[in-house]
């Protein structure tokens, strides 16, 4: 049974937390909600769970008005960014707690707890207390408790945000397999990380300032970001966005010499546009336009070089560790076949072609 949200609105102290949020959440699918901090992701989950009342709109499931359904009847479990475990209870007792409250038999509790602990890789940790576990293991306990309840709706609010990068990658892979085994459960997972949203989600919902600004498969959102805002949110680092003109078969941008357009832009009328270019499609190469390095980040085997070309900021993502310093003058070149074109209001008008393999490899 689908969970249908229609025009959910919530304003607090004059600030819109939810603005006409409309979405359909389907059983057996993992929905990832991605947005920046304060986009409204947690508020949306709390509204779905019944922990936050809204000003207007509707929330229905199987014809039932969920907004009038008490929290205890919503068949919902929620896992928070700050994992919550009872420090005085063992792992087994933590997971069993809501099952005891529900009045299940001892045998059924034992079966469910052991099954859920096995699913998150904690079979041998039943007798430990939270203080004896790592952060990742504690988050798994919170996850096991939610899974043991066997709810129809599972809500996860940035459950990996407080873990280190390596552990996040490990658990991300495990969660993908875990969520795909949830049968008819509706799973909604919020994140600020594009890679997490793309890897985990069957459906991606992009949120910005309380609105859902685009919904689609990971491939659809990646290939066809509806606006410059979506393009910035769904890419890490954010897509380079800059103003330019298309005239006489050439693209001109302040600081760049005219560049012959690629075939995918050939039928666009001349005029002013906003262009987008991913950091992987800009390179440091001789013969390009000159810019000044304003910041350098080294992340594992990649280097992110921030370059100012006049007043236009660019981020260049290159493999390996490179000897680039603050204040250096460098040459930038970009791939015209990878240019996204948006109108002056930021709406997508043309996108480059991406083969499926390249999308899935990102």
N, C-alpha and C positions, 0 to 999 in steps of 0.2 A: 504494500500500500504506500503510495507516494505521500510525502509531506509537502504541502503546497503553501508557500508564503506569498501573499499578494499585498503590495503597497504598504508594507510595514513602515511606520514612521515613529520616531521618538526624538523629542527635542528636550534638552536639559539646559537650563539657564541660558536660553537663546542659541545654544549650539546644537546643530543637527547631528545626532548619533546614528540614526537610521533615516534614510530619505527614500521613500517609495521603493523599498526593497521587495523585489518579486523574484522568486526562484522556485524550482521544483526539485525536490530531493528524492531520488529513486532508490528502492531497496536493491541490495547487491552491488551498489556502485560506491566508489570512494570519491567524495566531493572535496576538493581542496579549495579553501578560500584564501586568496593571497592579497595582501595589501600592506601598506606601510603602517608603522605604529600610529594608533589613534584613527585608523581607517573605519572602525566600527565592527571589526571581526568578533571580538569577545562579546560585544553587546548583542550581535546577531545570535551567537550561540546561547547566550543567557535568555534571549527571547524565545528561542526554540525549546529550551529546557523548562521554561516557565519561571525562571528566576528573575526575569526583568519584564515588567509590564510595558506595553507600547501605548502610544497615544491613539493610533488608528491603524487600520489595515486588518487583514484576516490571516489566520493560520489554521489549516484544516488537514485532516487525515481520515480517509475513509468516511467522509461526510461529517466527521465530528469536529466541532469548533474547539480547537486546541487552546485558544486564548481563554476559554472558560473551563478548561480541564485542569484540575488540581495537579500540582507537580508530581505527587505520588502516583497518579494514574497515567502519566505520560509515557511510561515504559522507556525511560531515557536514562542513560549513564553519561557522566561527564568526567574527563581527565583534564586537569589543569596544568598550566605552565609550571607553577610551583606545586610539585607533587606533594600530595597530602597522605601521610601514613600515620598510624597511631604508634608512637614510639615505645609504649609499654607492652605492645602486643607482638607476637611472633609474626613471621611472614604468613604462615597458614591462617592465623587468627585475623590478620588484617584483611585477607581476601575473603574469609568466611563471614566477616562482620555483617554485611548487608544481607547475606543469605539467612543468617540466624534471625535477623530482624524480620525477615519475610516469613519465618516460621517453617522453613524447609526441614525435612528429616535429616538426622545425622548422617545417614548413608548418602543421601543426595548431596549434602554439603561437601562431604569428603570427595565424592566423585567430581563435582564441579570445580572445587578448589584445585585438586590435583591435575585435572585436565587443563585448566587455565594457566597454572604454573608451568606445566610442561610446554604449553604453546608459546610462552615467553622465555623459556630456557632457564627456569628457576626450580626445577624439580628437586635439587639437592639442598635447597635453602629454606625449607619449611620451618625449621626450628630457630632460625636466626631472627634477630630483631633489626629494625631499620638502621640503627647506629652501626651495625656490623656489615652494612652493605655500601657499595659504591653509589654514586649519584645515578648512574645508568640503571643499576639493579633496583634502586628505590623507585625509579620511574616505571620499571617493569612491574613492580608490585602494584602500583596504582593502576597500571593497565590491566593486570590480571584481575584485580578486584572488579573493574568495569566489565571485563569479558565474562567473568563468572556469573554475573547477574543475568546474562543472556537477553539483554534488552533489544528492542526493535530499533532504537536510535542511539548511536554512539557518537558523542561529541568530544573532540579533542582540541584543546586550546593551546596551540604552540607547545606540544609536549616535549619537544627536544631543544627548546630555546636556551635552557640553562645548562646544557651539557657541552663538553668540549667538542671541537670540530671532528676529531677522529671517531669519537663515540657516536656522534650524531650520524655520521656516514654509516657506521655499522648498524645502528638501530633502524635507520631509514630503510636499509635493505631488508632487515628482518620484518619491519612493519608492513612493507609492501606485500610480502608473502602472507603475513598474519591477516591483514585486512581482506585479502582476496579470498580468504577461507571463512568469511563471516556470513555466508549464505544470504538471507533476505534482510539482513541488518542494513539500515541507512547509516552510513559513516560520513561525518563532516569534520574536516581537519583544517585548522587554520595555521597559517605560516606567513612569515615575512620573506622567506627564502625562495626565489624562483626555481632553483634546482629541486627543492623539496616538492614544490607544487607540481612541477612538470613530471617528476619521477613517480610520485605516489598517486596522482589524481587520474581518475577516469574522466572526471569533469572538473574544469578549472573555472572558478568564479573570481573575477578581479574586483576588489573593493577599493573605493577611494572616497574619502570624506562622506562616509555613510551610505554611499550608493554602490550598487553592483553595476559596473561600467562595461563589463563584457563577460559572457559565459560561452564556453566551448570546450572542445577536447584540447589536450595540451598542444597538439600539432596546430589546431586552428588558431589558438591564441598566440602561439609562437610565430606562425607564418603570417597571420593577418591581425596584428594588434589594431583595434578599432580606432584608437586615438594616440596622440603623442604621450598622453598620461599612461595609458596601458603599456605602450612600448617601453617607457621608463621603468614601470613597476615590474614587468615580466622579464627584464634582462638584468643580469648582474655581471659587470657594472651596468648602470642604466644606459640605455641607448643614447648615443650622441645625437642631439636634436639641434638643428641650426637652420636659419632662414637663408633662402637663395632664390634665384630666378631661373626659369627655363625659357630660353629664347633661341630661335633658329637652330634647334637641334643640339643646343649646348646648355649645360648647367653652369651657372656662375655663382660663386659664394664669396663673400668678402674675404680677401686674403688668398683666394685660389684663382689660378688661371682658369679660363673656360675649359670645361671638360666635355667631350662628346658623350651624349647620353647613350645608355644601354637600350636595347630593343624594348624592354618592358615599360619604358617611359615615352616611347616614340609617338604614341597617339595622344599624349596629353597636350592641351592647348598651352600656348605661351603664357607666362605670368609668374606671379610670386607664389612660392610654396614654402612649407616647412619640410626639410629633409631629415631622414633618420639613417644612422649608420651604426651598426654594432661595433663594439671595441675591437672585435676580432677581424673586422674588415677595414681597419685603419692600420697602416704600417709605418715604421721609421725607415725611410728609403731616400737615397739621393735623387735629386730632381723634383722633389715635392715642394710644398710650400713651407716656409720657415715659421717655426713657433718656438716659444720658450717653455722649458720644463718647469712646472710649478709644484709638482709633488711626484714621488716615486714610491710604489708599494711593491714589495716582493711577497708573494703568497705561494709557498711550496715551489713548484717548478715553473711558475709564471710571474711575469713582471707587468705591473700596471703603471703606465707612464701618463701623467696628466700634463697636457700641453695647452698653452694659450696661444691661439692664432689671432692676433689683435685682441678683440674682446670675446672671441668665441672659444669656449673651453672644449677640449677633446680628451677622451681617455683612450689610450692605445693598449690593447692586451696582446702581449707577445710571449711565446714560449721561452723558457730558460731564464737565467738570471743575467741581467745586462748592466753594464757599468754606465749608468746614466745618473747625472747629479742635478740637484736643484739649480736652476739658472742656466743650464746648458741650452744652446740653440740647436734644434734638431729639424730635420725635414720630414714632413708628413705626406703620405700618399694614401688615397682611398680608392676603393673599388666601385666604380660607377654601376656595375651590374648588381651591386648589393644595396643600392640606395632605396629607401622607402620614401614615398612622397605623400605628404599630408597637405590638406588645404590650410589657409591662414588661420582657421579656427581650430586646427589640430585634428581634423577627421581624416582617416585614411582614404587616399584616392588611388594609390598604386603600390604594389608590393613586388619584390623580386621573387624569382622562382627558387624554391628550396626542394631538393630531393628528400624523400622520407628518411633515408639513412642518415643524412647530415643532421636532420632535426633530432632524431632519436639519439644520436651520438653526443648531443650537447648536454 
